[in-house]
Amino acid sequence: MNLIIFGNSVFQMLETLGLFVVGVGVAWVVERVVLKKLQKWSAQTETPLDDFVVEALRRTLMPLLSYGVFYFSVKHLTLSPTLEKSIVVIGKILIAWVMVRLAREVLRFGLNTWAKKKNDASLDRQMKGFMPILTFAVWVVGILVLLDNLGFKITTVLAGLGIGGIAVALASQAILGDLFGYFAILLDKPFEVGDF
């Protein structure tokens, strides 16, 4: 048990393996039992909110739980600084990816719910056209937050984006004017499809 292999004893390796197996079992129980019961419960209710929450939990909780099992298992081993840093970086990237997806799904659910309450098919189509812009904005914010957490100096990037944004705005005044007009029509509804 005290035999050293790659800087770790056999006992440490077995302990890591045991923790990993237990963690995988817990993750399997959460996915197959807890989430399945929550899905059955949410399917019996009329409101779509609980369906959305359960689906969001399934999409976000399982990747984070899987990485958490791996991370806390490997923490018992003596790793090289490069490998340890790589595991932390992968974890930060995974968390950022999951959070961006969650934010995008929350925005999509909110816009779809609002469009359904208005009971307007044209508004529903317009919301689908509006989603790529929101998705792009969410990804930009998520990537900037991730770069900041990874230790990059994003102040110069933000300054560059600000100057680039001014240049693009000056070069495409007519297009941006039409875009803001589109948002004004979409939100204020001064007229609708079918008006004469």
C-alpha positions in Angstrom: 0.0 0.0 0.0 2.9 2.3 0.6 4.5 1.6 -2.8 5.1 4.9 -4.6 4.0 5.1 -8.3 4.2 8.4 -10.2 4.6 10.3 -6.9 1.5 8.6 -5.2 1.2 5.6 -3.0 -1.0 2.7 -4.0 -3.3 3.6 -1.0 -3.8 7.1 -2.4 -4.6 5.7 -5.9 -7.1 3.2 -4.4 -8.7 5.9 -2.3 -9.1 8.1 -5.4 -10.6 5.2 -7.3 -13.0 4.5 -4.5 -14.1 8.1 -4.2 -14.6 8.3 -8.0 -16.7 5.1 -8.0 -18.9 6.4 -5.1 -19.2 9.8 -6.8 -20.3 8.2 -10.1 -22.8 6.1 -8.2 -24.2 9.2 -6.5 -24.4 11.0 -9.9 -26.2 8.0 -11.4 -28.7 8.0 -8.6 -29.3 11.8 -9.0 -29.8 11.4 -12.8 -31.8 8.2 -12.8 -33.9 8.5 -9.7 -34.1 12.1 -8.4 -34.4 13.8 -11.8 -36.7 11.2 -13.2 -39.1 11.7 -10.3 -38.9 15.4 -10.7 -39.7 15.0 -14.5 -42.7 12.9 -13.7 -43.9 15.4 -11.1 -43.5 18.3 -13.4 -45.3 16.5 -16.3 -48.4 16.3 -14.1 -48.6 20.1 -13.5 -50.1 22.6 -15.9 -47.5 25.4 -15.5 -44.5 25.2 -17.9 -42.2 26.8 -15.3 -41.5 23.6 -13.4 -40.8 21.7 -16.6 -38.2 24.3 -17.5 -36.6 24.2 -14.1 -36.3 20.4 -14.1 -34.8 20.4 -17.7 -32.4 23.2 -16.7 -31.3 21.2 -13.7 -30.7 18.2 -15.9 -28.7 20.1 -18.4 -26.6 22.1 -15.9 -26.4 19.9 -12.8 -25.2 16.7 -14.4 -22.1 18.2 -16.2 -21.1 20.1 -13.0 -21.7 17.0 -10.8 -19.6 14.8 -13.1 -16.7 17.3 -13.1 -17.1 17.7 -9.3 -16.8 13.9 -8.8 -13.6 13.9 -10.9 -12.1 17.0 -9.3 -12.7 15.9 -5.7 -11.4 12.4 -6.4 -8.2 13.6 -8.1 -7.5 16.1 -5.2 -6.3 13.2 -3.1 -3.4 12.6 -5.6 -0.1 14.5 -5.8 -0.1 16.0 -9.3 2.3 18.1 -11.2 1.6 21.8 -11.1 0.9 21.9 -14.8 -1.7 19.0 -14.6 -3.3 20.5 -11.5 -3.6 23.9 -13.2 -5.0 22.3 -16.4 -7.8 20.6 -14.3 -8.7 23.9 -12.7 -8.8 25.6 -16.1 -11.0 22.9 -17.6 -13.3 23.3 -14.6 -13.6 27.0 -15.1 -14.3 26.6 -18.8 -17.0 24.0 -18.0 -18.6 26.2 -15.4 -18.6 29.2 -17.8 -20.1 27.0 -20.6 -22.8 25.7 -18.4 -23.7 29.2 -17.0 -23.9 30.7 -20.5 -26.2 27.9 -21.7 -28.3 28.4 -18.6 -28.6 32.1 -19.1 -29.5 31.6 -22.8 -32.2 29.1 -21.9 -33.6 31.4 -19.2 -33.8 34.3 -21.7 -35.4 32.1 -24.3 -38.0 30.8 -21.8 -38.8 34.3 -20.6 -39.3 35.6 -24.2 -41.3 32.7 -25.3 -43.6 32.9 -22.2 -44.0 36.7 -22.8 -44.9 36.1 -26.5 -47.4 33.3 -25.6 -49.1 35.6 -23.0 -49.5 38.2 -25.8 -51.1 35.4 -27.9 -49.5 36.8 -31.1 -48.1 34.5 -33.7 -46.1 37.3 -35.4 -44.6 38.3 -32.1 -43.5 34.7 -31.5 -41.7 34.7 -34.9 -40.1 38.0 -34.1 -38.8 36.6 -30.8 -37.2 33.7 -32.6 -35.4 36.3 -34.8 -34.4 38.3 -31.8 -32.8 35.3 -30.0 -29.5 35.1 -32.0 -28.7 38.7 -31.0 -29.3 37.8 -27.3 -27.3 34.5 -27.6 -24.4 36.4 -29.1 -24.4 39.0 -26.3 -24.6 36.3 -23.6 -21.7 34.4 -25.2 -19.6 37.6 -25.4 -20.2 38.3 -21.7 -19.5 34.7 -20.7 -16.2 34.6 -22.6 -15.1 37.9 -21.1 -15.9 36.7 -17.6 -14.1 33.4 -18.3 -11.0 35.3 -19.6 -11.1 37.5 -16.5 -11.2 34.4 -14.2 -8.4 32.7 -16.1 -6.1 35.7 -15.3 -6.2 37.6 -18.6 -6.3 41.4 -18.5 -9.6 42.1 -20.2 -9.4 45.9 -19.7 -7.5 46.3 -23.0 -10.0 44.0 -24.7 -12.9 46.0 -23.4 -11.2 49.2 -24.5 -10.7 47.8 -27.9 -14.3 46.6 -28.1 -15.4 50.1 -27.1 -13.3 51.8 -29.8 -14.4 49.1 -32.3 -18.0 49.6 -31.3 -17.8 53.4 -31.9 -16.2 52.8 -35.4 -18.9 50.2 -36.3 -21.6 52.5 -35.1 -20.3 55.4 -37.2 -19.9 53.2 -40.2 -23.4 51.7 -40.0 -25.6 54.5 -38.7 -28.5 53.7 -41.1 -28.5 49.9 -40.2 -28.4 50.7 -36.4 -31.2 53.2 -36.8 -33.3 50.6 -38.5 -32.4 48.0 -35.8 -33.5 50.4 -33.0 -36.6 51.2 -35.0 -37.3 47.5 -35.2 -37.0 47.2 -31.4 -39.3 50.2 -30.8 -41.9 48.6 -33.1 -41.5 45.2 -31.4 -41.8 46.5 -27.8 -44.2 49.5 -28.1 -46.4 47.9 -30.7 -47.6 51.1 -32.4 -49.0 49.0 -35.2 -49.3 45.3 -35.8 -49.5 42.9 -38.8 -52.9 43.2 -40.3 -53.5 46.9 -39.5 -54.8 49.1 -42.3 
